[in-house]
């Protein structure tokens, strides 16, 4: 089904989000497709609706690989993205396992994003299954529901919509909206909603940072929101430290950038069905991945500035090391040199079950680097 033509937008009620009215308020919406990959698979296999579905690798749970996504029915059994396929099969023996089909997901994502661009507002695409929208409306919930309706009519896919005064609030609100719901999160209810939750619930804080904060006696979002920025600056740096406090206070950019999504990195990885015990073979496989990554980078007409190598040891311990290139480059030898230098930083020579190479890319244009300073923080 093709996106609804723009001309039909004008036939909707006057209180819709793309009609600018006197006294309206600026809102940021975060649209996130529900269980996107699994939902797309169920569109072509309707008989799978209501069943636990797991997508990953080539769809064979007896082989090594990880889950790309799982349906809500499978998540009840503890099956989530990143879980080994064999573990997923043990946790949910009745699950249906499917192979990854990137072309199918690309096509579905393109339809969704085309539909979002029909809205009279700025759209910032974040990836396959999510985007920010900047809208002017006096009824953001009605706007969100209309967007959900349009996406469903165009694609048969459901989405959740978070509403906020900035991107951070909208992104966090989406978690409370799932599945297929709408939730508004503003400064007025930020602390009441998130204050007692752990710091890693915040968008941008991972488990490592959360552990470091906990060691400083900062365990909750409320704790972090009340922390001294200068103390955090001493531990996390003059930029990151104060930023963490602002994050916990619900403050962030409200600027939605409508430029096409430009990836900041590109990666390739391989899971081996038999562990690699010979590290000369490991070096060879890293070099093979580098060639594939370098081809991709050249196709993107971009240049790498840093290379990160990921090693997953048996049974399932992952470590990474990176090395910056001496100058931005798409040259395979330059990228390979940095990758092998990063590989040399791994001191353990345990058996390896997975290898990955990620090229971090130079900004598409230098003007992008200045964008954060011109954004409006709310």
Secondary structure in CASP SS format (residue, H / E / C, confidence):
PFRMAT SS
TARGET T0000
AUTHOR 0000-0000-0000
METHOD secondary structure of the structure
MODEL  1
X C 1.00
X C 1.00
X C 1.00
X C 1.00
X C 1.00
X H 1.00
X H 1.00
X H 1.00
X H 1.00
X H 1.00
X H 1.00
X C 1.00
X C 1.00
X C 1.00
X C 1.00
X C 1.00
X C 1.00
X C 1.00
X C 1.00
X C 1.00
X C 1.00
X C 1.00
X C 1.00
X C 1.00
X E 1.00
X E 1.00
X E 1.00
X E 1.00
X E 1.00
X E 1.00
X E 1.00
X E 1.00
X E 1.00
X C 1.00
X C 1.00
X H 1.00
X H 1.00
X H 1.00
X H 1.00
X H 1.00
X H 1.00
X H 1.00
X H 1.00
X H 1.00
X C 1.00
X H 1.00
X H 1.00
X H 1.00
X C 1.00
X C 1.00
X C 1.00
X C 1.00
X E 1.00
X E 1.00
X E 1.00
X C 1.00
X C 1.00
X C 1.00
X C 1.00
X C 1.00
X C 1.00
X C 1.00
X C 1.00
X C 1.00
X C 1.00
X E 1.00
X C 1.00
X C 1.00
X E 1.00
X E 1.00
X C 1.00
X H 1.00
X H 1.00
X H 1.00
X H 1.00
X C 1.00
X C 1.00
X C 1.00
X C 1.00
X C 1.00
X C 1.00
X C 1.00
X C 1.00
X E 1.00
X H 1.00
X H 1.00
X H 1.00
X H 1.00
X H 1.00
X H 1.00
X H 1.00
X C 1.00
X C 1.00
X C 1.00
X C 1.00
X E 1.00
X E 1.00
X E 1.00
X C 1.00
X C 1.00
X C 1.00
X H 1.00
X H 1.00
X H 1.00
X H 1.00
X H 1.00
X H 1.00
X H 1.00
X H 1.00
X H 1.00
X H 1.00
X H 1.00
X H 1.00
X H 1.00
X H 1.00
X H 1.00
X C 1.00
X C 1.00
X C 1.00
X C 1.00
X C 1.00
X E 1.00
X E 1.00
X E 1.00
X E 1.00
X C 1.00
X C 1.00
X C 1.00
X C 1.00
X E 1.00
X E 1.00
X E 1.00
X E 1.00
X E 1.00
X E 1.00
X E 1.00
X E 1.00
X C 1.00
X C 1.00
X H 1.00
X H 1.00
X H 1.00
X H 1.00
X H 1.00
X H 1.00
X H 1.00
X H 1.00
X H 1.00
X H 1.00
X H 1.00
X H 1.00
X H 1.00
X H 1.00
X H 1.00
X H 1.00
X C 1.00
X C 1.00
X C 1.00
X E 1.00
X E 1.00
X E 1.00
X E 1.00
X E 1.00
X E 1.00
X C 1.00
X C 1.00
X H 1.00
X H 1.00
X H 1.00
X H 1.00
X H 1.00
X H 1.00
X H 1.00
X H 1.00
X H 1.00
X H 1.00
X H 1.00
X C 1.00
X C 1.00
X C 1.00
X C 1.00
X E 1.00
X E 1.00
X E 1.00
X E 1.00
X C 1.00
X H 1.00
X H 1.00
X H 1.00
X H 1.00
X H 1.00
X H 1.00
X H 1.00
X H 1.00
X C 1.00
X C 1.00
X C 1.00
X E 1.00
X H 1.00
X H 1.00
X H 1.00
X C 1.00
X C 1.00
X C 1.00
X C 1.00
X C 1.00
X H 1.00
X H 1.00
X H 1.00
X H 1.00
X H 1.00
X H 1.00
X H 1.00
X H 1.00
X H 1.00
X C 1.00
X C 1.00
X C 1.00
X C 1.00
X E 1.00
X H 1.00
X H 1.00
X H 1.00
X H 1.00
X H 1.00
X C 1.00
X C 1.00
X C 1.00
X H 1.00
X H 1.00
X H 1.00
X H 1.00
X H 1.00
X H 1.00
X H 1.00
X H 1.00
X C 1.00
X C 1.00
X C 1.00
X H 1.00
X H 1.00
X H 1.00
X H 1.00
X H 1.00
X H 1.00
X H 1.00
X H 1.00
X H 1.00
X C 1.00
X C 1.00
X C 1.00
X C 1.00
X E 1.00
X C 1.00
X C 1.00
X C 1.00
X C 1.00
X C 1.00
X C 1.00
X C 1.00
X C 1.00
X C 1.00
X C 1.00
X C 1.00
X E 1.00
X E 1.00
X E 1.00
X E 1.00
X E 1.00
X E 1.00
X E 1.00
X E 1.00
X E 1.00
X E 1.00
X E 1.00
X E 1.00
X C 1.00
X C 1.00
X H 1.00
X H 1.00
X H 1.00
X H 1.00
X H 1.00
X H 1.00
X H 1.00
X H 1.00
X H 1.00
X H 1.00
X H 1.00
X H 1.00
X H 1.00
X H 1.00
X H 1.00
X H 1.00
X H 1.00
X H 1.00
X H 1.00
X H 1.00
X H 1.00
X C 1.00
X C 1.00
X C 1.00
X C 1.00
X E 1.00
X E 1.00
X E 1.00
X E 1.00
X E 1.00
X E 1.00
X E 1.00
X E 1.00
X E 1.00
X E 1.00
X C 1.00
X C 1.00
X C 1.00
X E 1.00
X E 1.00
X E 1.00
X E 1.00
X E 1.00
X E 1.00
X E 1.00
X E 1.00
X E 1.00
X E 1.00
X E 1.00
X E 1.00
X E 1.00
X C 1.00
X C 1.00
X H 1.00
X H 1.00
X H 1.00
X H 1.00
X H 1.00
X H 1.00
X H 1.00
X H 1.00
X H 1.00
X H 1.00
X H 1.00
X H 1.00
X C 1.00
X C 1.00
X C 1.00
X C 1.00
X C 1.00
X C 1.00
X C 1.00
X C 1.00
X E 1.00
X E 1.00
X E 1.00
X E 1.00
X E 1.00
X E 1.00
X E 1.00
X E 1.00
X E 1.00
X E 1.00
X C 1.00
X C 1.00
X C 1.00
X C 1.00
X H 1.00
X H 1.00
X H 1.00
X H 1.00
X H 1.00
X H 1.00
X H 1.00
X H 1.00
X H 1.00
X C 1.00
X C 1.00
X E 1.00
X C 1.00
END
